């Protein structure tokens, strides 16, 4: 439920500004579409009243009145005022009314702000807004809070002083990111091994915040006594001004007023002073009481403000693995005793809020947009609450509600949190929690299933412990006493018939159809035969809110037969392909019994079998032309996971369809339909004998699907990488690419094995084109394997550490991980040295268990856990020397996976014995949350339609569809939502191709999610000729690439090519030569990237007068163009003409030098440079 519109946003959370509409869009023809242009109408209105000067505000017609109020409360002219309402022509406006539907509302209308009376809650919210302003963030506060800061201002601001030197933005005397406009720093030059971290987060130019008050706290006379509470007193506040004056202030419904006398320990008079007014805004009263506060407050409101796009909040918390360098300084919190930061007394009902948002109508496009927006806001707030709850639970501030010390459960802030320990049969509670989240996501994403609900769910890792957090389900406690609020579905539900049960079964049957789950029958522990549409663990119930819920869906996806012990026992009744088990070593055991197939894999497997059935049917019918049998199609329906095919005609066609369906494993012989039983290979599940045929078919399908990963998906992924269609730069991007193919991360060892086989073939046949591409993919995969194994060891390591030793233990673990010969300092040795100096004997050792860990022991544990993954390493140096991994990249990956935040400074990781980190460098550990993703349905559909148009080459149509998708994203979320960011990026690229320079620049400043986007941005803004801006984007992208991965990557070659064009002098040649070197190693000599690098180098050498080198490079480029495109291609002709021109110029220069002497060299070079520029 939305808060009252006049109260303002919650404390310490900036209100989300309404999304601006940048484009004139027109919708595509679709059902339920509305006139977007009508919604895009923007009105300019005047705002007056509430003690603020008149100003203009741009509002949209589709806004609600409460949206306009929230926007006003975030304006500098109004902030920090709150508890306001809007009125038009003397009538107070309804917060839930649309602006365009208001009577008498038109452009230029005057809207008045009206001060509303406070309540006890809204008074606290107002004080929170005041504190938000007085606590104005310092330059490094973003890092201190664990949020990832934006560097947009650093990229775009003008950093050149009047004397031509650049403004130093480094902290103290550290390296800067850009030393001048023409040259790049030495650590960014090709071949440099220096990786400074200080340059990653340059210092902001924001000035220091002035101090407004000395102290601001709740008075010791709180709470108000009964006789004062009946007169309207809410709170008593004590303020100490900068002049040293102590003031006691009372909060009441009308606002705030000064008390009559200064309170002491014995005397307090809460009556209002005679000379002080009652101010609706707390800061107005302070300005009246303290001239120094008034002056500082004016400076505070006129301080430097971040750009609007940089101040936008992200939908979810973004973790920064680097913290402020000055964390050792004590940060005084002047306002910590005011009491507005405490948890509210009433915990929110997260389940009710989420289900109420899901039950919103979806009849029109406007209703669907409002529903998607509500779901995103509720889920975002839920994830923030989960983050805070995990910290409180693990830090020991919450007592468990059950008596089980092995699996404690906690209630905090409307959340139920537990470690969710699975039974001994599974052996992996972490996997169960992760799969539960995926199962909830799968049921939530089913379109048209509003009748079936799931609880809000998230999984959080903090200090080595994984917690599962859910909203409280209604009515579960009374299920045994109340039939209507009890268990209606499940293996333990028992036989019962009721309208509610039939309705729930209908919803479950629809969900099973969407998820490709087969209806099956199992034998319950009581001996009853129970039909199921889900896994055996799932339960269906109706809550006290009359909604149907499905719970315990962690085994909703079918089992992975490659890692099932049951499949290993059934080798005699195998359905594996020929020689599969002997060649691959599958099936094999796994540490836990919850290995499941991904839904992307199921979809690819179904599509593969569909094509296989088509081929078999063609052969059986002896028809080569597909049109012959396509004309007999009666029904063809393709959905997410189900493909239906129905043939009618002669008996030969029907027989062919039956045989083809049986051959591919279709559960029906008249239509192609594939479904999977999630309870196959589940320990303890019994099926009746009547289901033997169906069970055998399901075992066959699961074995074929598991073999499909090894025989098809992994080789297809490797081939896709060799074609350079995938360019992962770290473990997260590699994980995303693998999951897109349906490959679980437990197959990383087999992915590496395929890359090694390709490397062997390339080395044998002396082919270097694929060799170097395999190398960097293999490097990223190996780094991901080792980091995941190290994370598992760290989780067990850090759980046994006391809170007082946490920083020391984490730094000790990192030293053992990064330094090959690191030995922990022995307390006994230190005491012996001290005792010898004093002439005394050695005292007893007080070493802790975590301090005895050595680097050799850690790497032995890592290697032992990776033997089954076909990987081996003896230490960090082996990873660096053998695979080319960077220690800095490993450190970054480890911190992001575990939530560790390090101090922002330059670390020296090459020392073989000395510790690179100390306990002071470990600033914090933040929770790492995995949560549900709320899709923006209509915007995503419009974006997919645009992508299809781009694939067809329909640029104009794709441009309009992308504008519509961008508009729809803007109606639901902010510009920093990942999907909206990507849509902005694609639209900017299309606008670049269409030559719309102004729109390209506007779009490019909105999107910086990845390294490649800096490269795309600099390519787009060449239309605007912003060379300084482009240079900063390129240098920033190269800095991130060197930090995350290193120099050996195709993206680096593209960046260096652009830097060679932008830079001047000798550095331009360095970048272009490095780009040529990388492109040659990754793509070969006859590739377009390499040919363009040769052509650029030829131009550069020609401008320097080195015609011999220019001719050599251009000849290589011409040879490549000729082999790729032929002699008649425009690029080949252009290269031929250029080679002819520089050849003639070289001859002319040589002749001139012989005739006129060496003094004519500079003139000939200038003439040639003019020819090149023209």
Secondary structure, 3 states (H helix, E strand, C coil): CCCCCCCCCCCCCCCCCCCCCCCCCCCCCCCCCCCHHHHCCEEEEEEEECCEEEEEEEEECCCEHHHHHHHHHHCCCCCCCCCEEEEECCEECCCCCEHHHCCCCCCCCEEEEEECCCCHHHHHHHHHHHHHHHCCCCCCHHHHCCECCCCHHHHHCCCECCCCCECCCCCCCCCCCCCCCCCCCHHHCCCCCCCCCCCCCCCCCCCCCCCCEEEEEECCCCCCCHHHHCCCCCEEEEEEECCCCEEEEEEECCEEEEECCCCCCCCCCCCECCCCCCECCHHHHHHHHCHHHHHHHHHHHCCCCCCCCCCCCCCCCCECCEECCCCCCCCCCCCCCCCCCCCCCCCCCHHHHHHHHHCCCCCCHHHHHHHHHHHHHHHHHHHHHHHHHHHHHHCCCCCCCCCCCCCCEEEECCEEEECCCCCCCCCCHHHHHHHHHHHHHHHHCCCCCCCEECCCEEEEEECCEEEEEEECCCCCCCCCCCCCCCEEECCCCCCCCCHHHHHHHHHHHHHHHHCCECCEEEECCCCCEEEECCCCCCEEEECCCCCEEEECCCCCCCECHHHCHHHHHCHHHCCCCCCHHHHHCCCCCCCCCCCECCHHHHHHHHHHHHHHHHHHHHHHHCCCCHHHHHCCEEEEEECCCCEEEEECCCHHHHHHHHHHHHHHCCCCCCCCCCCECCCCCCCCCECCHHHHHHHHHHHHHHHHHHHHHHHHHHHHHHHHHHCCCCCCCCHHHHHHHHHHCCCCHHHHHHHHHHHHHHHHHHHHCCCCHHHHHHHHHHHHHHHHHHHHHHHHHHHHHHHCCCHHHHHHHHHHHHHHHHCCCCCCCCHHHHHHHHHHHHCCCCCCCCCCHHHHCCHHHHHHHHHHCCHHHCCCCCCHHHHHHHHCCCHHHHHHHHHHHHCEEEECCCCCCCCCCCCCCCHHHEEEECCEEEECCCCCHHHHHHHHHHHHHHHCCCHHHHHHHHHHHHHHHHHHCCCCCHHHHHHHHHHHHHHHHCCCHHHHHHHHCCCCCCHHHHHHHHHHHHHHCCHHHHHHHHHHHHHHHHHHCCCCCHHHHHHHHHHHHHCCCHHHHHHHHHHHHHHHHHHCCCCHHHHHHHHHHHHHHHHHCCHHHHHHHHHHHHHHHHHHHCCCCHHHHHHHHHHHHHHHHHHHHHHHHHHHCHHHHHHHHHHHHHHHHC
